Amino acid sequence: MIKKILLLTLISLQTFISMAQSNPANYNANNRFEQLESTLPTPNSYRTASGSPGKEYWQQRADYDIKVELDDINRKIIGSETITYFNYSPDELPYIWLQLDQNLFEKGSIGNTSQTGSIKGSISASAFKDLTNPKDFGYKITGVKDIKGNPLRHTINQTMMRIDLPTSLKSGQSVSFSIDWNYLITEYYGRSGYEFFEKDGNANYFIAHWFPRMAVYNDVYGWQHKQFIGQGEFTLNFGNYKVEITAPNDHVVGASGELQNPSKVLSANQLKSWEQAKSATRPILLVSQEEAEKAEKGKPTGKKTWIFKADNVRDFAFTSSRKFIWDAMQVDVEGKKVMAMSYYPKEGNPLWGKYSTMVVAHTLKSYSSRTVAYPYPVAISCHSVAGGGMEYPMISFNGGRPEADGTYSENVKNGMIGVIIHEVGHNFFPMIINSDERQWSWMDEGLNTFCQYLAEQEWDRNFPARRGEAQSIVPYMRLDSKSQVPIMANSENIMEFGNNAYAKPAAALNILRETVMGRELFDYAFKEYARRWAFKQPYPADFFRTLEDASGVDLDWFWRGWFYGTEPVNQSIETVEWFGIDNQDPTAKKSKDKENFDAKRQTISNIKNKTDIKETVVEKESDMNDFYNTYDRFAVSDDEKKKYQDYLKSLTDEERKLVSTGKNFYVVNFKNKGGLPMPVIVKLTFEDGTDQVLRFPAEIWRLNDVDAKKIIPTDKKVTKWTLDPFYEIADIDTDDNAYPREPAQPTRLQLFKMNRQGPLNPMQQAQKTKTSGAALEGAK
Ligand SMILES: [Zn+2]
């Protein structure tokens, strides 16, 4: 690189730099740094411009009193409920809407009939069964009555039911009514259902959205009665629940809530263990594996009713099986005692006994520290079918199953820990910070995945988190625009669900925390959002506004780029120009000039002529010489020396110092090739091997969002420039992030694909080596 020499003019260096910097080549910023105000809803007295609930914020409430029987023989739910619905809205309601989620499994549901697909050579047995003989697992509603037992007019529209009230429900009033129903339980489909174990002939039940639930009526949508199609989850009211669950008397039942009749359903030994669990530092078994294995070989002799109460929850789910091992350990969460518990069949061990309840306890503490203190008395993790997980208040159904021989791969172990953190974490988003899941998946999945990432790192150093790191979203953001939708898309319209609703918002929040806002400002604002909206129903603008309002950071450009757009981040360093300051010392300047002059005379002709031309005329005839034959054009004149002294005198001390330091100035040309503007982070490596990292805010792009030049002064010579040295902005192409460019890396072809589940997992391999080693020893 050639160093160009600059004259230090009589304007100060600072002025020079600011003049040079105040002049982007041309304005070209589109609307990337405009405020979002026309995109966000107009603030009102329910939701303020600063993102908090307004002074007239209201929400409805629904209390439930439910009696339900789990029929293990027919795999059936039979229930009756009394709902008391409180109208805290300012409006009069002539009718109310309920959700009949189970009707997703009716033959004619939108969820079923809107499925699209084609056949590529083969078809799975389950798809074949579904297509040729769809079974009807929808609700059978057998009664809708007022409190006196008179039938109420009602209309079922797919997964929604409207009840016409005899008289309109006025603001401030409540209405009670009852519903009777039953339905056949489906096989576990990722949210609810049973898992059947052929070997012992028993089923584990994971029962959710099993009762007609009130739809939400609010200030944003009125009735939120968008049909349940399958992907978009739930929009729910808070309320108090009393639930009586009748199950075979050899079942163990766990649920969203506190058990009200332990002395009726638990044995004396179990009651003793329960007391022990209150001061335990490791989970205490209430049902051991031995007892569970004995139970799965037996038969029930009758029924048992478990009574639970749950206050201020938005839903209620339960689990039941004779196969369950059950453990518990009380934890202190911000001064509150919470019973962390797990329910799992022997098929979950040894992983579940060792980790599940410990992970529940850690999750409660980690999330409480960054949001609000966990308010409920219990938190449960149940082992459902391998893989995936599903969340309900106080209870979650989680995968992660070892091999039959008790070994497991690293993936299974970490997947299980990750999914338990995630599903228990959902207690905070959306069970407490009650976002509208039917509309916005990212508000619970994204925020939760972000907190999950942080809790995973606190669980084990370098935990291999799948989501959260900026780099982890790069492959998704490289997809073309037809394969992506913005994060701000309705749940049912999302493609690449895991990347869009979980990974991208989690990475975006991590980038906000580490790179855009810094941990202190971010953590404060994030906690403030949780505090403001705990037990209330936030919408996206409330989140966007609160994070700005509490941190003092303008983030509109960030929400616009990351949440409303699909452009990727792709920065590059295009050119670097190098300048030095001319100190104007004539002695130094002239000797440099002489060096250059002499160097330029070393031409091929001159070199050869030195010997080829024996003698020139001027050399031979001395009178052919004159003044210029001995004149030293590089000698410094007295005049020049005086001029230099005068120049030095005209400088201030500070300027004189600057002139003599030999500072370097670099003009670095950054390009934003991806579109999404982000802070510019650049590492300078100096010739002595030391380095320095400079950070420029995203506003560097505010007048020109493709091209930004930056003047960077340094004392030492820079030998290498590296953009995004800590992989924090999700740059989709890092080949152009170094200057000078690094030689291209050869593309390595993968010969063998790593098997996720190889024929032998490493634990099995280790055991095999041990055995064969022992055999060899024996042979000796
Ligand atoms: Zn989730």
Residues whose N, C-alpha, C, O or C-beta is under 5 A from the ligand:
A	BS01	ZN	E445
